């Protein structure tokens, strides 16, 4: 293969990675404080320095942590609810809005009984160890609802009775590839199983861990293993490499501890034992299939389907061992992923570009797309017969193959690539107008002609899919419940765990029957609409209802509005007709909506979005003599690229305009359902309410209606795979009405790349004039609640989305502390009790109807009924969690949301939190359906997604960091700048007050 020597760059790049330090103070023993029968995380010491944004905690990484728990909380009884009726007023001191006020001691509310508000002093020293914190125990099981049986994709796993031993593996020279490590260990087991290993069949994790059932005959031993290097990219015969493998005994897993934990007698899960069992059950599948994370894929499970541009879908299955109330459980679910199709590279490039590349020259844009598509992809050569060496593509030559030459000796004798391949391999390069692939590193790059390479099978595609590819992949993954259940059963049978040599070796037995679980169907809540409508109250049926004969309970007024048409396909008459019908629907639904725009509908080109928006804004202002537009309608092309994001960024951070976008396809094909849904969105964006829970305005919701309660939702969205430096976006929303808990204000901030802990919940910084200033999203939302309701929140319910199990402790420790500090900064002795709930959608538990033929137990899609809740058998042995399917399925198999109550100072019963969560799912503003995730968490996700559009366009393209808080203006700029994260532009005040993200 020709080799091109590349000159080493004289320019040196120094990359400095900031070491994120833990802002939590070193652990100090503090006097225990009892609150609600448990010790809450105290605050910082009296002499602590103000919490600074310049010292964020270490990033929460997506890996499991050892979950050692402290003692369990004492049993908590039901809290009597104070009989209350609107306006449910509570006399309180006003929240301090002096940002310079610092409170270094605080009180914590005791149990709220009969509306009382007891407090006790706490020492403000924050625990840094998870051992000082225990999660909320299950307070009992729910009883509300109609009982039924469902099936879950959990399979009972019998606990082995053998000792599990862990050994450390050191391979020299060090190998980075798990595949090579496994090959080395497989050869070691083949050679030494019957001798040195004492007939043991070990399981190996591909890194440092080796596990056996029973002890090996030694505590330490060194082996020499020779392995043929299949991926050696050097010319000549395959090399044989020798490795030194040292195996050393580390520890014995405590299965008695695991048994006690499963029986609910211990609160701390023995993670080591669970990890070993998981590795054992994955060992055979790792050899049979392509492992990706916790899933296994194969082109033979189901025929791969083409996704377009050189990609195809592979089917597979997810597998994980889980501790549950029924004992150990093996969770099996179906999975699909995009893989690069193992095509000849020339054919792949043709698919990628969507054109014939053999006869037509490539443009510069084509070369850029090919380079992006092939960089990092592994290819094998096809011009050497049975020798199929593998290489990883590092780049693409800028010149065509026919122009490439390289030195063949020290005298700089040059030879063309075409000549080299003809003379060396007898291979004639046909398509010399194509560039060559570059493999190897920058110092020593090798050339490979495209037509001499084929893509290696089994490479997952990790970059962003386009819309067509996403649609094609969803068609593959979307399965009706009965089909998915059958595929899961076929998978468990095909895996044949009873014949698995590793499962046999370790004494693990897996049931082949789906777990049968008792569930309950919670009743749908009554919804309240305006008294002027024919239907004042509504009881949803199977998770849905409509707006016929109903009027919004708080319909807003839109007097001044305008419309911009960015779609060249939409004629003036069509856009006028659409706007007229939309205005009419808003009026019918309960809004006061001026049928005429301030100015005639303005037509504009998408590439002139900023110019068009500012033109309409200023012309409208002149027409209304300085009164601002209340609403901007925008008609967009169906495929509008960056137009939507640019429009939202300009409107919400520059002009202060509330906007509603409509796609061309909906303008041409107007349906009443579409117009009704758009009117719902417009009303809440204007500050109105569409509906409220009847129990809310009757003050009948336990632990919400009795005293002023604020409900938060929080989420962090991370950049997509492949983006190495883009910031993560955190969003927090909070209810701004009580007792209705329907309207939510939202704030966002950008933070360090892949940082899961929300940095801007509470922060302090130094102001030259005011001194130390307190701020942050929690504090600002508490103040806005006070302004909106006239009450200060006396109870906090915090729904936190997007947290994996391995991050539970880290997130709870940091974010609960931030909530505490935010409250204490507003007023001395202000510490409302907090309930902290993690919401998870990215799990693999699926619930199926016990009898698919029984139409009374399923919805139209064949899924379980909305309101189905499970808190037994497949849930955690001791902790307070439950699965809730709050929505009706549309297509595919419904995924229940998993709610895990990590901290509960409000003493919720199981029925209390389950019913509250289910009822809130009927208050989602954008449609007349119950939704799958509790709305505050849903809104936080929408707000975080919206904030991605606020980053400067060039920042989005080159992946440079951007961020800060769009709610805190210059304060956020300063704080974010200290961390090296650029601030997002601040939201305009009038936008911030409403549900702009809907």
FIRO-972764 format. One record per residue (C-alpha): residue in one letter; x, y, z. Coordinates in steps of 0.2 Angstrom, whole numbers, plus 2048, in hexadecimal, padded with zeros to 3 digits. Layout:
N
AXYZ...
This chain:
998
X800800800X8078117FCX80C81B80BX80D82E80BX818836817X81084681EX81A854826X817856838X80E86683CX819873844X80A87A84CX80787385DX7F5873864X7F4873877X7E386D87DX7DF87188FX7D0868897X7CA8718A6X7C98668B5X7B88678BDX7B98688CFX7AC8638DBX7A38728E2X79C8688F0X7A686B900X7B085D908X7A6851913X7A5856925X79C84D932X78D857937X780855944X77284A93DX76185393AX75184A93AX74485092EX735846929X73D837931X74D839926X75D843925X75C84F916X76C85590DX771864917X778874910X78987B90FX792880920X790891928X7A1896922X79F88F911X7A489A902X79689F8F7X7928918EAX79B8968DAX7988928C8X7AB8918C5X7AC8818CFX79F8758C7X79F8638CDX7A78558C4X79D8508B4X7908438B7X7958358ABX78A8288A4X7918198AEX78B8108BDX7918158CEX79280A8DDX78180D8E6X78580B8F8X776811903X775817914X767812920X75581291BX74982091FX73C81C92CX72B817927X721826922X70E826924X70183091AX70184391CX6F0849920X6EB856913X6E3866919X6D2869913X6D4878907X6CB8828FAX6D088F8EEX6D989A8F0X6E288F8FCX6EC89F903X6FA89D90FX7018AB919X7148AC916X7228B8916X7258BE905X7348B78FCX7438C28FCX7488C88EBX7588D08F1X7658C78E7X7738CC8F2X76C8C3901X7758B4907X76F8A8913X77B89C91CX76F893927X75E88D923X74F88392AX747874922X734871923X72E86392CX71F858927X711862921X70285E92BX6F186792AX6FA875921X70787792EX71987C92AX725876938X73787A936X74787493EX75987A93DX766870932X778871931X77D877920X78B86A91CX78886090CX78B84E90BX7978498FDX7968368FFX78782C8F9X788822909X781831913X772830908X764824905X7568248F8X7448258FDX73D814902X72D80D8FBX71F814906X714805902X70B8008F2X6FD8098E8X6EB8048EAX6E28108DFX6DC80A8CEX6D57FB8C5X6E07EC8C8X6E57E18B9X6F47D68B4X7017DB8A7X7107D28A0X7227DA8A1X7317D6897X73A7D18A7X73F7BE8A9X7437B78BAX7557B38BDX7597A68CAX7677AB8D6X7767A08D4X77D7978E4X78F7988DEX79C7A48E4X7A07B18D8X7B27B68D7X7BA7C58CFX7CB7C68C7X7D57D48C0X7DC7D28AEX7EC7DB8A8X7F17D9896X8027DF890X8047E7884X7F47F1888X7E67EF87BX7D87FC879X7CD7F086FX7C17E6879X7BF7DA86AX7D27D786BX7D17D587EX7C47C887CX7CD7BE86FX7DC7BE87AX7D27B7889X7C97AB87DX7D97A4878X7DF7A388AX7CF79988FX7D178D880X7E3789885X7E2789898X7D078589DX7D47738A1X7E47768AAX7E87868B2X7D678D8B3X7D077D8BCX7C277A8AFX7BA78B8B3X7B27948A5X7B47A68A9X7AA7B58A3X7B47C489DX7AE7D789CX7BB7DB88EX7C57E6899X7CC7E28AAX7BF7D78B2X7BF7C48B2X7B27BA8BBX7B07A88C1X7A379D8CAX7AF7968D7X7C179A8DAX7CF7978CDX7DD78C8D3X7E879C8D5X7E87AD8DCX7F47B48CFX7FB7AD8BFX8037B38AFX8007AC89EX8087AF88DX7FB7AF87FX7FF7B086CX7F27B7861X7F17BA84EX7EE7CD84BX7E07CD83EX7DF7DF83DX7F17E283AX7F37EF82CX8057EC828X80A7E4818X8107D2818X80A7C2821X7FE7C4830X8087C7840X8077BD850X8077C785FX80B7C1871X8027C8880X8067C6892X7F67C389CX7F67C58AFX7E77BF8B9X7E57C48CBX7D87C08D8X7CE7D08DEX7BF7CB8E8X7B07C08EBX79F7C78E7X7927C68F6X7837BC8F0X77C7BC901X77C7CF901X7737CE8F0X7667C28F6X7627CE905X7617DD8FAX7547D48EEX74A7CF8FEX7497E1903X7547DE913X7627E990DX7617FA904X7727FA8FBX7737F08EBX7837E58E9X7887ED8D8X7977E18D6X78C7D18D7X77F7D88CBX78D7DE8BFX7957CC8BFX7847C48BBX7817D08ADX7927CD8A5X78F7BA8A7X77E7BB89EX7867C6890X7957BB88DX78E7B0880X7847BD877X7947C8876X79B7B986CX78C7B7861X7877C885DX78D7DA85BX78D7E286CX7887F486DX7867FB87FX77A7EF888X7727E9877X7777DC86BX7747DE858X7757D2849X7717D2837X76A7C1839X75C7C5846X7527CD839X7577D2827X75F7E4827X7557F2820X75D800816X75C81181EX76481B80FX77582380DX77E813810X77680E820X76B7FF825X7627FA835X7677EB83FX75B7E384CX7617DD85CX75C7DB86FX7607E487FX7647DA88EX7677DF8A0X7667D78B1X75C7E18BEX7587DF8D0X7457DF8D3X7397DB8E0X7367CA8D8X7497C78D9X7567C88CBX74E7CC8BBX7557CB8A9X74E7DA89FX74D7D588CX7477E287FX7487E386CX7547F0865X7587F8854X76780284FX76F80A83FX77E801838X78980682AX7857FA81BX7947EE817X7957F4805X7A47F77FAX7AA8097FDX7A580F7ECX7948097EDX7928107FFX7988217F8X78B8207EAX77D81D7F7X78482B803X7848387F5X7748317ECX77C8317DBX7878277CFX79982B7D4X7A28207C7X79F82B7B8X79C83C7C0X7AA8477C8X7A884B7DBX7A585D7E1X7AE8647F0X79D8627FAX79D8507F5X7AF84D7FBX7AA85580CX79B84A80EX7A583A809X7B383F816X7A6842824X79D83181FX7AD82681FX7B882E82CX7BA82183AX7B2813830X7BB80282FX7BE7FB81EX7C67EC817X7D07EA807X7C97DF7F9X7D87DF7ECX7E27D27F5X7D87C27F3X7D67BA804X7E07C780DX7D37D3814X7DD7DF81FX7D37EC828X7D67FF82AX7CD80D832X7CA81C826X7D282C82CX7CF83881DX7CD83A80BX7DA8407FEX7D68517F6X7DD84B7E5X7D683D7DAX7DF82D7DAX7E782F7C9X7F183F7D0X7F78367E0X80A8327E1X81582E7F0X82782A7F3X82C8187F2X83E8197F8X84A825801X84F82D7F1X83E8347EFX83A82A7E0X82882D7DDX81B8207D7X8088237D4X7FB81A7DEX7F48127CEX80580B7C9X8088047DBX7F87FA7DCX7FB7F37CAX80D7EE7CDX80B7E87DFX7FA7DF7DFX7F57DE7CCX7E67E97D0X7E17F57C3X7D88057CBX7C98087BFX7C28187C6X7D18237C8X7C78337C9X7C182E7DBX7CC8337EAX7D58277F5X7D1823807X7DE827814X7E181B821X7ED81C830X7F282C839X7F883D833X80A839834X80982A829X7FA82981EX7F681A813X7EC81C802X7DF80F7FEX7D58117EEX7C28117F1X7BF8027E6X7CB7F77EFX7C17F9800X7B27F2807X7A97F8818X7AC7EC826X79B7E582CX7947E983EX7997FB840X78B805849X787816842X789823850X786833847X77683C845X769834839X75F83F82DX74C84082DX74A83281FX756826829X74C829839X73C826831X743816829X74A81083AX73A814843X730809837X73C7FA83CX73B7FE84FX728801850X7207F1855X70F7ED85BX70F7E786DX70A7D5869X7187D485BX7257DB867X7207CF875X7227C1869X7337C7863X7397C8875X7337B6879X73C7B0869X74C7B986FX74C7B1880X7497A0878X7567A386BX7637A8878X75F798881X76679D892X76478B898X77178588BX77C79488EX78D78D894X79179D89EX77F79D8A6X78278A8AAX79378D8B1X78D79B8BDX77C7928C2X77179F8BBX76079A8B5X7547A58AAX7427A38A9X73B7A3897X72A7AB89CX7267BE89DX7237C48AFX7117C58B3X70E7D58BDX7007DD8C7X6FC7EE8C1X6EE7FB8C3X6E68078B7X6E48188BFX6D58228BBX6D68318AFX6D38428B8X6C584D8B4X6CA85D8AAX6C386E8ACX6BE87989EX6B688A89DX6A488C8A3X69F894893X6A2884889X695877887X6A086A890X6A78728A0X6AF8628A6X6B785489CX6BC8428A1X6C983C894X6C682A88DX6D581F88AX6E182D88CX6D9839880X6CB84687DX6C8855871X6C3867872X6B286586AX6A586F875X6B3875880X6BB886883X6CC88988BX6CB88D89DX6D689C89BX6D58A2889X6E18B0885X6DF8BF87AX6E98C286AX6E58D3863X6F58D6859X6FD8C984EX7068C783EX70A8B9832X71A8B6827X7198A9819X72A8A1816X72389480AX7248987F8X71788B7F4X7098937FFX7008A17F5X6F98B07FEX6E78AA7FDX6EC899805X6F58A2813X6E78AE816X6DA8A0817X6E5896823X6E88A582FX6D58A882EX6D0896833X6DE896841X6D78A6848X6C589F847X6CB88F850X6D389985EX6C38A3861X6B8893861X6C588B86EX6C289A87AX6CF8A7875X6CC8B986FX6D58B985FX6D58C8853X6D08C1842X6DB8CE839X6EE8CF83AX6F78E083DX6FE8E082CX6FB8D581DX7038C481CX7168C7818X71F8BB80BX7318B880EX73F8AD809X7468A1816X7588A7814X7528B8819X74A8B3829X7528C0834X74E8CF828X73C8C9826X7398C7839X7408D883DX7368E082FX7268D9834X72A8DE846X72E8F0843X7208F3836X7138EB842X71A8F6850X717906845X706900840X7018FD853X70990E859X716905863X70C8F686AX7158E6868X70F8D785EX7088CA869X70A8BB85DX7138B784DX70D8A9842X71A8A2836X716896827X72688B824X72B880816X72986D81BX73C86B819X74287B820X754877826X75A884833X74B890830X74188A83FX74F88C84BX75589C845X7438A3846X74189D858X7528A485DX74F8B6855X73D8B785CX7408B186EX7518B8871X7528C8866X7418CE862X7368C8871X7298C0865X71E8B1869X71D8A7859X713898852X71A88F843X710885837X71687982AX71087B818X708869817X6FC86E825X6F887F81DX6F387680DX6EA868816X6E1870824X6D8865831X6CE86A840X6D985F84BX6E9868846X6E187A848X6DB875859X6EC86F85FX6F487F858X6E8889861X6EC880871X6FF88486FX6FB89686BX6F089887BX6FE892887X70B89C87DX7018AC881X7008A7893X6EF89E894X6E988D89AX6E0881890X6DA87689EX6DD8728B0X6DA8638BBX6C98648C3X6D185E8D3X6DE86C8D3X6D187A8D3X6C78718E0X6D78708EAX6D585D8ECX6E78578E6X6F084F8F5X7008588F9X6FE8658ECX6EE86E8F0X6F0871902X6FE87D902X7078878F4X7108798EAX71C87C8DBX72086E8CFX73186E8C6X7368658B6X7498648B2X75285C8A3X76385C89BX766859889X777854882X77F857871X77D849865X78A83C862X799843859X798854860X7A785586BX7A5867872X79386D871X78C872881X77E86888AX76E87288DX76587189EX7538778A0X7488798AFX73687D8AFX72A8818BEX7188838C0X7128958C2X7008938C8X6F988B8D7X6EF8818DBX6EC87E8C8X6FF8788C4X6FC87A8B2X7078898ACX71A8878ABX7288948A9X73888D8A2X74A8928A3X75988A89BX76C88B89CX77B884892X78887A89CX798870899X79786288CX78E852892X78C85A8A4X77D8518ABX77C85B8BBX77286C8B9X77F8798BDX7738888BDX7678838CAX76F88E8D7X77E8998D5X7878A88DDX7928B48D5X79B8C48DBX7948D58D5X79F8E48D7X7918EF8DEX7858E28E6X7928D68ECX78E8C48EDX77E8C18E2X7738B18E2X76A8AA8D3X76689B8C9X7578938C1X74F88C8D1X75089D8DAX7498A68CBX73B89A8C8X73689B8DBX7368AE8DAX72B8AE8CAX71F8A18D3X71E8AE8E1X71A8BC8D5X70D8B28CBX7048AB8DAX7078B68E8X70C8A78F2X71D8A08F6X71F88D8F2X71E883902X7218728F9X72C86E8EBX72985F8DFX73885D8D3X7368518C4X74884E8BDX7498468ACX75883E8A3X7618368B1X7688258B0X76981A8C0X77C81C8C1X77982F8C3X76C82E8D0X7778328DFX78183F8D6X7728498D0X7688488E0X77784E8EBX77B85C8E0X76A8628DAX7618608EBX76E86B8F2X76C8788E5X7598788E9X75D87A8FBX7698898F8X75D8918ECX74F8918F9X75B897907X7618A58FDX7508AC8FCX74B8AD90EX7528A791EX74A897925X742894914X744881910X73487A908X734867908X73985F8F7X73484F8EEX74184B8E1X73B83F8D3X7468388C5X73C8358B4X7438288A9X73D824897X74D81C891X74B80B899X7467FA891X7377F489CX7287F1891X7167EC897X70B7E288DX6F87DE88FX6F57CD898X6EA7C888AX6EC7D1879X6DB7CB873X6D27D4882X6CD7E487AX6C87EB88BX6DA7EA891X6E27F3883X6E1803879X6DE804866X6F1801863X6F17F186DX6FA7F987CX6F67F988EX6EA806893X6EF818899X6F18198ABX6F98088ADX7048098BCX7107FB8C3X7197FD8D4X71C7EB8D8X7267DB8D2X7317E38C5X7347F38CFX7437F68DBX7437EB8EAX7437F98F7X74380A8EFX7348158EAX7328138D7X72480E8CBX72080C8B8X7128178B1X70A8158A0X7018268A0X6FD82788DX6F381D880X6FE815872X6FE81B861X70980F858X71680385EX7187FD870X71580A87EX72480E889X71E81189BX72881F8A4X7328198B3X7308258C2X73D8238D1X73A82E8E0X74B8318E7X74783D8F5X7368408FDX73484D90BX72184F907X71D83D90CX7148388FCX70B8288FCX70D81C8EDX6FB8218E8X6FE8338EBX70D8358DFX7078298D2X6F68318D1X6FE8438D1X70A83D8C3X6FC8358B8X6F08448BAX6FD8508B5X7008478A5X6EE84C8A0X6F385F8A1X70085F893X6FC86F88AX6FF86B878X6F285D874X6E385587BX6EB845880X6F483F88FX70683E88DX713831891X71E83C89CX7198488AAX7178598A2X7248638ACX7318568A7X72A857895X72A86A895X73C86A89BX74185F88DX73986A880X74187A888X752872887X74F86D875X74A87E870X75A886878X76587D86CX75E88985FX764898869X776893866X77E89E859X77D896848X790895846X79288D857X78687F852X78F87C842X7A187B849X79C87385AX7A4881864X79D883875X78F88E879X783891887X77F89A897X76E89E89DX7618A6893X7588AB8A2X7658B48ACX76C8C189FX77D8C88A4X77E8BE8B4X77E8AE8A9X78B8B589EX7978B78ACX7948A78B4X79489D8A4X7A48A689EX7AD8A08AEX7AA88E8A8X7AF891896X79D88E890X79689C885X7868A388BX7768A1881X76D8B187DX7608B688AX74E8B4888X7438C3887X7398C6896X7288C588EX72D8B4886X7348AD897X7248AF8A0X71A8A3895X71B89288EX72589787FX72C88587CX71B87E878
